[in-house]
């Protein structure tokens, strides 16, 4: 058990160091190819790279680079070994996922990524209720780390949550 904890802690420290380097680094001059236009004929170029680096039991990773309508730029990657994911209790993830399970909350996150920062502006833009109702949703998202106050009465999606949020939406789109 301790070795799993030690491996997880070491992985989290490596990810944190990578995040710091990515935030400090200038943007790449040659961005990665678009997912529908890989530089190789190998359709599974990402999957094969993961398979080579993490043989059985494998790993689940997600990564991304994203620019938002508000002009922010995010890059992030994270992963865990499959064995660890299958061994841990999934129940603690329910509240974080449940916070995303509401159309108004998803609209709030989308609007915030688009540059809308205040509850009053969210209520006006979304037309989805009163400021009090929007505050309720903002509080639910904030409690689970999907939103954070960054200035007086202004909210943003924490940088370390942008790519995970987009990855969850990508997973939800699945084969659609």
N, C-alpha and C positions, 0 to 999 in steps of 0.2 A: 504494500500500500504506500509506504514511504517513497519508494522509487517512482511510482506514478506521480505522487505529489511533487517530488523533486524535478521530474521531467517536465511537468506542467509549469512549475515555477520557472525553470530554465527557459522554456519556450516563451512564456509571457515576458521575461526579461529581454529575450532576443527580439520579440515583436516590438516592445517599447523602444529599444535602441534603434530598430529600423524606422519606426515612426518618427523619431527625433531626426534621423538622417534625412528622411524624405521631406520633412517639413523645412529643413535647413537647406536642402539642395535646390539648385535652380531647375526649372522644368527641362526635361529632356528635349534635345533638338530634334531627335527622330523618334516620335512616339511609336508605341507598339502598333502593329497592324490591326486594323479593325477586325472584330471577330468573324465577319463574313468574308474577309480577304486576308487570310494568313499568308505569310511569305513562303510557306512551304505547301507542297501538295498534300501533306499529311493532314487530313481532316481532324484528327484527334491529337494535334500537336501539344495542347495543354495536358490532356489526359495522359499521353505517353510520357511527358516530362514528369508528371506526378508519379506515375507507375514506376519509372526508373529511379526516382529519388526515394520513394516510400514503398518498398515491396511489402508483401503480405504482413500484417493485415491491412495495410494501406493507410491513407489519411484523407481527410476532407479539408479542402482549402478553399478560400475565396479571396479574390483580389479584384481591385478595380481602380480605375482612374476616372474622375468625373469632374466636369465643369458645370456650374449651376447658372441659371439665369441671372442670379445676383452677382455673378463674376467671381465666385469662389472656385478654387481648384483643390481637389482632394485626391490622394493616392493612399492605398491601404492594402495590406494583405494579412491574412491570419489563417491559421489552420490547427487542427488537432489530429492526433493519430486515431484511427478508427477504433482500435481497442479501447482507448480511453472513453470515447464517446459512447460506446456500447456498454461500458461498465458503470458510468455515472448515473445518478438519479436524474431523470428528466423533469420531474415535478417542479423544481425551482425555476425552470424556464417559462412556466405557464403564465405567470403574471406579466412578464415582459412581452410575451407574444400576445397575450390578451389585450394589452394596451394598444397594440396595432390592429386589433380586430374590430375596429369601428370606423365606418366610412368618414365621419367627421374628423376623427383624429388623423387619418391618412391625408385628408384634405389640408388639415393644419400643417402637417409635416411638409407636404408639397409646397404650400404657400410660404412657409418659413424658408425652405431651401430656395424659393424664388425671390426672397428678399423682404417679405412681410415680417415684421418683427414684434409688433405690439398686439395685444389682445383686441384693442379697439379697431385696428386696421384689419385684423383677421376676421372679426365679426362683420365688418363692412364688406370685405372682399368675398367672404364665403357665403354671406347671407344665410348662415346655418344656425341662427339663434342669437340670443342676447350675449352681451359681454360676460355675464355671469355664467351662462352655459358654456361659452368658449373657455372661460377660466377653469371650469370643471374638467374639460378635456385636456387643457394645457397642464393642469396639475397632475392628471393621470399619466400623461406622457413624461412629465418631469420626474415623477416618482420612480419611473422605470428607466430613467437616463436617456430617453429619446429626445428630450428638449432640456435646455439649460438656460437660466437667466445669464446674460452676459453684460448687461447694463441695466440701469433702472427701468424696470417694466419692459425690457426687450428680451426676446428669446431667440435662440438659434439651436440648430441641431449640432450637438458636439461633434467636432471633426472626426473623432474616432468612431462615431456612429453613422456617418454618412454612407460609406461603402457597405457596411453591414445592412443598413436599411435597404439600399438599392439591391443588394444580393438577395434579401428576403423577398423583395418584390419580383425579382427575376425568377426565384424559385417558385413563387406563387403563380407566375405566368406559365411555368412549366411548358407543356406542349401546346399552349393556346396560341 
